[in-house]
Amino acid sequence: MTEAILLVGGQGTRLRPVTVHTPKPMVPAAGVPFLAHQLARLAAAGVDHVVMATCHLAEVFEPHFGDGSAHGLSLEYVVEDEPLGTGGAIRHAARRLRGGPDRPVLVLNGDILSGVDIRGLVAAHRERGADVTLHLTRVEDPRAFGLVPTDADGRVLAFTEKPQTPEEIVTDQVNAGAYVFTRSVIDTIPEGRAVSVERETFPGLLARGAYLHGHAEDSYWLDLGRPEALVQASADLVRGVVDSPAVPGERGESLVLPGAEVAADALLAAGTVVGAGARIGAGALVHGSVVLDGAEVGEGADVRRSLVGAGARIGRRTVLDGAVVGDGARVGADNELRTGARVWCEAVLPDAVLRFSPDDPAAPTGRRPQTTEGLQQ
């Protein structure tokens, strides 16, 4: 159908410590690297050639995906020595494209989980004869995104990147991170320097009279820039809220990968994933969470909407709710880590000490860490 460029060079700073050892598109979601879901959906839509634009931890991608044949694709890789931004990365990757100047090229951000109709997006681009077609989605609070107002026919009128004042919020349509470029348009992006398509390329094209079409669609869409979004995406994939051919096994309340051990009286729910070699102790509750390979959740622990890194250890009766524990970290027994808490990779939190007697009416509703060393709020 067409070929594609996947932008996977970002550093994933907002996801740390999840991305300390793993590039953002390779963080597991529903049992496989997130990028596997994008590749599977591209293959299912008829795309057969994909160029990955890599930068941060670039050496990780090719050993895992190889030439793409196992995924029904032909994969190639380009590496940026220095970050080139979205536009610069597209231009840099275009050297590996095979189509002529009039061919459509699909471009996807590597950190968006979307149910967009890929065939429909490319078809709309061809039918409209657009220079660039953008997938647009509607959000309740558009302040963190680039706004894209369109006319009644879908022609893009302007771009407002992350509006700062109420007057700038002129639409709830935002740039959803999937585009179709006519190949010749890519060739107009400057080479050898950082370029933002959102701030430079698209506004520049509009100023020159190019036709940019906004393809608004209300399918599932989630930006995985924050840990809580990544955890939600994984759960939604496991439960079948959004479809992906790459999810191993049946859809349901949990996904337990081969080699994992789950105690008979432990409860897994709400799209939880338990990675290969991980262990869930007796009486533990793991709800809507991701427990990566080789991690351990102790007896009676309560883990909700959280991510437990590879090889990490969660102590007995510890509560995690909206927390992130980095790879190899140790969280002792009876701790309580709530929304926004992040424990760095290899950090150690000792067992908590009760500061109140259990029958004291002034006691807090849980146990708190004895120390905050290694803990980020």
C-alpha positions as CSV (number, residue, x, y, z in Angstrom):
1,M,0.0,0.0,0.0
2,T,2.7,2.5,1.1
3,E,5.8,2.7,3.1
4,A,6.3,4.2,6.5
5,I,8.7,6.1,8.7
6,L,8.6,5.4,12.5
7,L,10.0,8.1,14.7
8,V,11.6,6.3,17.6
9,G,14.6,8.5,18.6
10,G,13.1,10.3,21.6
11,Q,14.8,10.1,25.0
12,G,11.6,9.5,27.0
13,T,12.7,11.8,29.8
14,R,9.1,12.1,31.2
15,L,9.0,8.3,31.6
16,R,12.1,8.0,33.7
17,P,13.1,5.7,35.4
18,V,11.3,3.4,33.0
19,T,13.5,4.6,30.1
20,V,16.8,4.6,31.9
21,H,17.8,1.3,30.3
22,T,15.1,1.0,27.6
23,P,14.2,3.4,24.8
24,K,10.5,4.5,25.2
25,P,9.2,2.6,22.1
26,M,10.8,-0.6,23.5
27,V,9.2,-0.5,26.9
28,P,6.9,-3.5,27.2
29,A,3.1,-3.0,26.9
30,A,0.8,-6.0,27.0
31,G,3.8,-8.4,27.1
32,V,5.8,-7.1,24.1
33,P,7.8,-3.9,23.3
34,F,5.3,-1.2,22.5
35,L,6.8,-0.8,19.0
36,A,5.7,-4.3,18.2
37,H,2.1,-3.2,18.3
38,Q,2.8,-0.4,15.8
39,L,4.6,-2.7,13.5
40,A,1.8,-5.3,13.7
41,R,-0.8,-2.7,12.8
42,L,1.2,-1.4,9.9
43,A,1.6,-4.9,8.5
44,A,-2.1,-5.6,9.0
45,A,-2.8,-2.4,7.0
46,G,-0.7,-3.5,4.1
47,V,2.5,-1.5,4.7
48,D,5.5,-3.6,3.7
49,H,8.5,-1.3,4.1
50,V,9.3,0.6,7.3
51,V,12.2,2.9,8.0
52,M,13.0,3.4,11.8
53,A,14.4,6.8,12.6
54,T,16.5,6.1,15.7
55,C,18.8,8.1,18.0
56,H,18.6,7.4,21.8
57,L,19.8,3.9,22.6
58,A,19.7,3.2,18.8
59,E,21.6,-0.1,19.2
60,V,18.6,-1.7,20.8
61,F,16.2,-1.8,17.9
62,E,17.8,-3.8,15.1
63,P,18.9,-6.8,17.3
64,H,15.3,-7.2,18.4
65,F,13.4,-6.7,15.2
66,G,16.1,-7.6,12.6
67,D,15.1,-7.3,9.0
68,G,11.4,-7.3,9.9
69,S,10.5,-10.6,8.1
70,A,9.2,-12.1,11.3
71,H,6.7,-9.2,11.4
72,G,5.7,-9.4,7.8
73,L,7.7,-6.3,6.9
74,S,10.9,-5.1,5.4
75,L,12.7,-3.0,8.1
76,E,15.6,-0.6,7.7
77,Y,17.2,1.6,10.3
78,V,18.8,5.0,10.3
79,V,20.7,6.6,13.2
80,E,20.9,10.3,14.1
81,D,24.2,11.2,15.6
82,E,22.5,14.2,17.2
83,P,18.8,14.6,17.7
84,L,17.2,16.2,14.6
85,G,13.7,16.8,15.9
86,T,10.6,15.4,14.2
87,G,11.1,17.1,10.8
88,G,14.8,16.5,10.7
89,A,14.3,12.8,11.6
90,I,11.8,12.4,8.8
91,R,14.2,14.0,6.3
92,H,17.1,11.9,7.5
93,A,15.1,8.7,7.2
94,A,13.8,9.6,3.7
95,R,17.1,8.5,2.1
96,R,15.9,4.9,2.6
97,L,12.5,5.3,1.0
98,R,11.9,3.5,-2.2
99,G,8.9,5.2,-3.7
100,G,8.8,8.1,-6.3
101,P,8.1,11.7,-5.6
102,D,4.3,11.3,-5.9
103,R,4.0,8.3,-3.6
104,P,2.4,8.7,-0.1
105,V,4.7,8.1,2.9
106,L,3.1,7.3,6.3
107,V,4.9,8.8,9.3
108,L,4.1,7.7,12.9
109,N,5.4,8.9,16.2
110,G,6.8,6.0,18.2
111,D,5.0,6.9,21.4
112,I,1.3,7.0,20.4
113,L,-1.1,4.1,20.8
114,S,-3.9,4.7,18.3
115,G,-6.8,2.8,16.7
116,V,-6.7,5.1,13.7
117,D,-7.8,3.5,10.4
118,I,-4.4,3.5,8.6
119,R,-5.9,2.5,5.3
120,G,-8.5,5.2,5.6
121,L,-5.9,7.8,6.5
122,V,-3.9,7.1,3.3
123,A,-7.0,6.9,1.2
124,A,-8.1,10.3,2.5
125,H,-4.7,11.7,1.5
126,R,-5.0,10.3,-2.0
127,E,-8.6,11.3,-2.5
128,R,-8.0,14.9,-1.4
129,G,-4.7,15.3,-3.4
130,A,-3.1,16.7,-0.2
131,D,0.5,17.6,0.3
132,V,0.3,16.4,3.9
133,T,-2.6,14.7,5.7
134,L,-2.7,14.8,9.5
135,H,-4.6,12.5,11.8
136,L,-6.5,14.7,14.3
137,T,-8.2,13.7,17.4
138,R,-10.3,15.6,20.0
139,V,-9.3,15.9,23.6
140,E,-11.0,17.5,26.6
141,D,-8.0,19.5,27.7
142,P,-5.9,20.5,24.6
143,R,-3.3,22.6,26.4
144,A,-0.6,20.0,26.3
145,F,-0.9,19.4,22.6
146,G,-0.7,21.2,19.2
147,L,-4.0,22.6,18.1
148,V,-5.1,22.2,14.5
149,P,-8.2,24.1,13.5
150,T,-9.7,23.1,10.1
151,D,-12.5,24.5,7.8
152,A,-15.7,22.6,7.0
153,D,-13.8,20.5,4.3
154,G,-11.0,19.5,6.6
155,R,-8.4,22.0,5.2
156,V,-5.9,22.9,7.9
157,L,-6.1,26.6,8.8
158,A,-3.4,27.1,11.4
159,F,-1.2,25.5,14.0
160,T,-1.0,26.5,17.6
161,E,1.6,24.5,19.5
162,K,0.7,24.0,23.2
163,P,-1.6,27.1,23.7
164,Q,-0.7,29.3,26.7
165,T,-3.8,31.4,27.0
166,P,-7.6,30.7,26.8
167,E,-7.8,32.9,23.7
168,E,-5.4,30.5,21.9
169,I,-7.7,27.5,22.5
170,V,-9.7,27.8,19.3
171,T,-10.4,24.1,18.8
172,D,-10.3,20.8,20.6
173,Q,-8.7,19.1,17.6
174,V,-5.1,18.2,18.3
175,N,-2.2,16.7,16.3
176,A,-2.4,13.0,16.9
177,G,1.1,12.1,15.7
178,A,0.3,10.3,12.5
179,Y,0.8,11.8,9.0
180,V,0.8,11.0,5.4
181,F,3.3,13.0,3.3
182,T,3.6,13.1,-0.4
183,R,7.2,12.1,-0.8
184,S,8.3,15.3,-2.7
185,V,7.2,17.4,0.3
186,I,9.6,15.5,2.6
187,D,12.4,16.5,0.2
188,T,11.7,20.2,1.0
189,I,12.6,19.7,4.7
190,P,16.1,21.1,5.3
191,E,18.8,18.5,5.8
192,G,21.5,18.2,8.5
193,R,19.8,20.3,11.3
194,A,17.1,20.0,13.8
195,V,13.6,20.7,12.4
196,S,10.2,20.5,14.1
197,V,7.4,19.6,11.8
198,E,4.9,21.1,14.3
199,R,6.7,24.5,14.7
200,E,8.5,24.9,11.4
201,T,7.5,22.5,8.6
202,F,3.7,22.6,8.8
203,P,3.4,26.3,9.4
204,G,5.9,26.9,6.6
205,L,3.9,24.8,4.2
206,L,0.7,26.6,5.1
207,A,2.4,30.0,4.5
208,R,3.5,28.8,1.0
209,G,0.0,27.7,0.1
210,A,0.4,24.0,0.4
211,Y,-2.7,21.9,1.0
212,L,-2.7,20.3,4.4
213,H,-5.7,18.1,5.2
214,G,-6.9,17.3,8.7
215,H,-8.4,13.8,9.0
216,A,-10.4,13.9,12.2
217,E,-11.2,10.5,13.7
218,D,-12.6,9.6,17.1
219,S,-10.9,6.2,17.5
220,Y,-8.8,5.2,20.6
221,W,-5.8,7.5,21.1
222,L,-3.3,7.8,23.9
223,D,0.0,9.7,24.2
224,L,2.4,7.4,26.1
225,G,4.6,10.3,27.4
226,R,3.8,9.7,31.1
227,P,4.1,6.4,33.1
228,E,0.5,6.3,34.0
229,A,-0.4,6.5,30.3
230,L,1.9,3.6,29.5
231,V,0.3,1.5,32.3
232,Q,-3.1,2.4,31.0
233,A,-2.2,1.5,27.4
234,S,-0.9,-1.9,28.4
235,A,-4.1,-2.6,30.4
236,D,-6.3,-1.5,27.5
237,L,-4.4,-3.7,25.1
238,V,-4.7,-6.7,27.4
239,R,-8.5,-6.1,27.9
240,G,-9.1,-5.5,24.2
241,V,-10.2,-1.9,24.6
242,V,-7.9,-1.2,21.6
243,D,-6.9,-3.9,19.2
244,S,-3.4,-5.1,18.4
245,P,-2.4,-8.3,16.5
246,A,0.8,-8.3,18.6
247,V,-0.8,-9.1,22.0
248,P,0.1,-12.6,22.9
249,G,-2.7,-14.8,24.1
250,E,-6.4,-14.2,24.7
251,R,-7.8,-10.8,25.8
252,G,-9.0,-10.7,29.4
253,E,-8.4,-9.4,32.9
254,S,-4.7,-10.4,33.0
255,L,-1.8,-11.7,30.9
256,V,0.7,-14.0,32.5
257,L,3.8,-14.6,30.4
258,P,5.6,-18.0,30.3
259,G,7.8,-18.7,33.3
260,A,5.9,-16.4,35.6
261,E,4.7,-17.8,39.0
262,V,1.4,-16.5,40.5
263,A,0.3,-17.8,43.9
264,A,-3.1,-19.6,43.8
265,D,-4.8,-17.0,46.0
266,A,-3.2,-13.9,44.4
267,L,-5.7,-11.7,42.4
268,L,-4.8,-10.3,39.0
269,A,-7.3,-7.9,37.5
270,A,-8.0,-5.0,35.1
271,G,-5.5,-5.8,32.4
272,T,-2.5,-6.7,34.6
273,V,0.6,-8.1,32.9
274,V,3.0,-10.4,34.7
275,G,6.3,-10.7,32.8
276,A,8.4,-13.8,32.2
277,G,10.0,-15.1,35.3
278,A,8.2,-12.7,37.6
279,R,6.6,-13.9,40.9
280,I,3.4,-12.8,42.6
281,G,3.2,-13.8,46.3
282,A,0.3,-15.3,48.2
283,G,-2.6,-13.0,48.8
284,A,-1.2,-10.2,46.6
285,L,-3.5,-8.0,44.6
286,V,-2.2,-6.6,41.3
287,H,-4.8,-4.4,39.6
288,G,-4.3,-2.7,36.2
289,S,-0.5,-2.8,36.5
290,V,2.6,-3.9,34.7
291,V,5.1,-6.3,36.4
292,L,8.1,-6.7,34.2
293,D,10.3,-9.7,33.7
294,G,11.9,-11.2,36.7
295,A,10.2,-8.8,39.2
296,E,8.7,-10.0,42.5
297,V,5.6,-8.8,44.3
298,G,5.6,-10.0,48.0
299,E,2.9,-11.6,50.0
300,G,-0.1,-9.5,50.7
301,A,1.1,-6.6,48.6
302,D,-1.5,-4.3,46.9
303,V,-0.3,-3.0,43.5
304,R,-2.7,-0.7,41.5
305,R,-2.1,1.3,38.3
306,S,1.6,0.9,38.8
307,L,4.7,-0.3,36.9
308,V,7.2,-2.6,38.6
309,G,10.5,-2.7,36.6
310,A,12.5,-5.7,35.5
311,G,14.1,-7.5,38.4
312,A,12.6,-5.2,41.0
313,R,11.3,-6.5,44.4
314,I,8.2,-5.3,46.2
315,G,8.0,-6.2,49.9
316,R,5.3,-7.9,51.9
317,R,2.1,-5.9,52.5
318,T,3.5,-2.9,50.6
319,V,1.0,-0.6,48.8
320,L,1.7,0.9,45.3
321,D,-1.0,3.0,43.8
322,G,0.0,5.0,40.7
323,A,3.7,4.5,41.4
324,V,6.7,3.5,39.3
325,V,9.5,1.3,40.6
326,G,12.6,1.2,38.4
327,D,14.5,-1.9,37.2
328,G,16.3,-3.7,40.0
329,A,15.0,-1.5,42.8
330,R,14.1,-2.9,46.2
331,V,11.0,-1.6,48.1
332,G,10.9,-3.1,51.6
333,A,7.8,-4.4,53.5
334,D,4.9,-2.2,54.7
335,N,5.7,0.8,52.5
336,E,3.1,2.9,50.9
337,L,3.8,4.7,47.6
338,R,1.1,6.7,46.0
339,T,0.4,8.6,42.8
340,G,3.5,10.2,41.3
341,A,6.0,8.3,43.4
342,R,9.0,7.0,41.4
343,V,11.7,4.8,42.8
344,W,14.9,5.0,40.8
345,C,16.6,1.9,39.2
346,E,18.6,-0.1,41.8
347,A,17.4,2.2,44.7
348,V,16.7,0.5,48.0
349,L,13.8,1.5,50.4
350,P,14.0,-0.4,53.7
351,D,11.1,-1.9,55.5
352,A,8.8,0.8,56.8
353,V,8.4,1.5,60.5
354,L,4.9,2.1,62.0
355,R,4.7,5.6,63.6
356,F,1.4,4.9,65.3
357,S,-0.1,2.0,67.1
358,P,-2.7,0.2,64.9
359,D,-5.6,1.2,67.2
360,D,-4.6,4.9,67.3
361,P,-7.5,6.9,65.7
362,A,-5.0,9.5,64.5
363,A,-3.0,6.9,62.5
364,P,-2.7,7.3,58.8
365,T,-4.5,4.9,56.5
366,G,-1.3,3.0,55.6
367,R,2.4,2.7,56.2
368,R,4.9,5.2,55.0
369,P,8.4,4.8,53.9
370,Q,11.0,5.1,56.6
371,T,13.3,7.0,54.2
372,T,12.9,8.9,51.0
373,E,16.3,8.1,49.6
374,G,16.0,7.1,46.0
375,L,12.4,8.2,45.9
376,Q,11.1,11.0,43.5
377,Q,7.7,12.7,43.8
